[in-house]
């Protein structure tokens, strides 16, 4: 029997991290900070730009990915960091228990927006943003008003 390949979006295999969302739906910011600084693996930041082409907006729109991203987003007011401000944070866990944390930051000087990712397993991180298509799908789910900057 032959079939067609069924590509799955990268966030489909994730759920809200139970260590962060153990107490309530809003998430524990202190637990997030604790894990963030202890994650052994991190990727280079993903530079983001505001989406200006409305035709591209729905290209990677997936309701299931958006709902996973919304459930995994911490509810907080953000936090000042050296040189900028962290505006949003997400805490994910794979079905096998690996954790992936993400924060969106905005710099003070040039107002550049970037997505930073850390995790406790390298393959979980690379599976999430290892290709340009996965990166674009992930950004569309986390922050649909932005698109990743393609570096040539």
CORKA-V558828 format. One record per residue. N is the residue number from 0. RES is the residue in one small letter. SS is DSSP state (alpha for helix, beta for strand, coil for the rest). PHI is phi in whole degrees, 0 to 359 (NA if undefined). OMEGA is omega in whole degrees, -180 to 180 (NA if undefined). Layout:
((N:RES:SS:PHI:OMEGA) (N:RES:SS:PHI:OMEGA))
This chain:
((0:x:coil:NA:178) (1:x:coil:251:179) (2:x:coil:218:177) (3:x:coil:264:177) (4:x:coil:295:179) (5:x:coil:244:180) (6:x:coil:288:179) (7:x:coil:254:177) (8:x:coil:293:-173) (9:x:alpha:295:-177) (10:x:alpha:277:-175) (11:x:alpha:294:-177) (12:x:alpha:264:-177) (13:x:beta:249:176) (14:x:beta:218:176) (15:x:beta:300:-178) (16:x:coil:293:-177) (17:x:coil:294:178) (18:x:coil:290:-179) (19:x:coil:272:-175) (20:x:coil:257:-178) (21:x:coil:293:-174) (22:x:coil:276:-175) (23:x:coil:203:-177) (24:x:coil:289:-175) (25:x:coil:280:180) (26:x:coil:88:-179) (27:x:coil:261:-177) (28:x:alpha:296:179) (29:x:alpha:294:176) (30:x:alpha:295:177) (31:x:alpha:298:179) (32:x:alpha:301:180) (33:x:alpha:302:-180) (34:x:alpha:290:-177) (35:x:alpha:303:-177) (36:x:coil:280:179) (37:x:coil:249:178) (38:x:coil:286:-175) (39:x:coil:284:-176) (40:x:beta:239:174) (41:x:beta:215:-179) (42:x:coil:253:172) (43:x:coil:301:-177) (44:x:coil:299:176) (45:x:beta:260:179) (46:x:beta:289:-178) (47:x:beta:240:174) (48:x:beta:228:-180) (49:x:beta:293:-179) (50:x:coil:289:180) (51:x:coil:247:180) (52:x:coil:261:-176) (53:x:alpha:291:176) (54:x:alpha:289:-180) (55:x:alpha:281:-173) (56:x:alpha:304:-178) (57:x:coil:271:-174) (58:x:coil:300:-179) (59:x:coil:248:-177) (60:x:coil:287:-180) (61:x:coil:222:-175) (62:x:alpha:298:-180) (63:x:alpha:293:178) (64:x:alpha:296:179) (65:x:alpha:296:-180) (66:x:alpha:289:175) (67:x:alpha:297:179) (68:x:alpha:296:180) (69:x:alpha:294:179) (70:x:alpha:291:-176) (71:x:coil:263:-179) (72:x:beta:271:177) (73:x:coil:286:176) (74:x:coil:263:-180) (75:x:coil:200:-176) (76:x:coil:268:-177) (77:x:coil:91:-175) (78:x:beta:204:176) (79:x:beta:285:176) (80:x:beta:231:178) (81:x:coil:302:178) (82:x:coil:85:-179) (83:x:beta:177:-174) (84:x:beta:209:174) (85:x:beta:271:-174) (86:x:beta:261:-178) (87:x:beta:218:179) (88:x:beta:214:178) (89:x:beta:229:177) (90:x:beta:228:-178) (91:x:beta:245:171) (92:x:beta:222:175) (93:x:beta:281:179) (94:x:coil:293:178) (95:x:coil:266:172) (96:x:coil:101:176) (97:x:coil:286:-177) (98:x:beta:252:175) (99:x:beta:228:178) (100:x:beta:244:180) (101:x:beta:222:172) (102:x:beta:227:174) (103:x:beta:252:-178) (104:x:beta:237:176) (105:x:beta:231:-178) (106:x:beta:279:-179) (107:x:coil:289:-170) (108:x:coil:287:-174) (109:x:coil:246:177) (110:x:coil:59:175) (111:x:coil:284:179) (112:x:beta:251:-179) (113:x:beta:219:176) (114:x:beta:248:-179) (115:x:beta:248:-178) (116:x:beta:234:175) (117:x:beta:223:180) (118:x:beta:200:180) (119:x:coil:257:175) (120:x:coil:212:-176) (121:x:alpha:294:-178) (122:x:alpha:291:176) (123:x:alpha:295:179) (124:x:alpha:293:-178) (125:x:alpha:292:175) (126:x:alpha:293:-179) (127:x:alpha:283:-176) (128:x:alpha:227:-176) (129:x:coil:288:179) (130:x:coil:238:-180) (131:x:alpha:294:178) (132:x:alpha:293:177) (133:x:alpha:297:179) (134:x:alpha:298:-180) (135:x:alpha:294:179) (136:x:alpha:293:-180) (137:x:alpha:294:179) (138:x:alpha:296:179) (139:x:alpha:297:179) (140:x:alpha:282:-177) (141:x:alpha:284:-176) (142:x:coil:217:-174) (143:x:coil:297:179) (144:x:coil:280:-179) (145:x:beta:240:173) (146:x:beta:223:180) (147:x:beta:290:176) (148:x:coil:283:180) (149:x:coil:274:180) (150:x:coil:265:-177) (151:x:coil:257:NA))
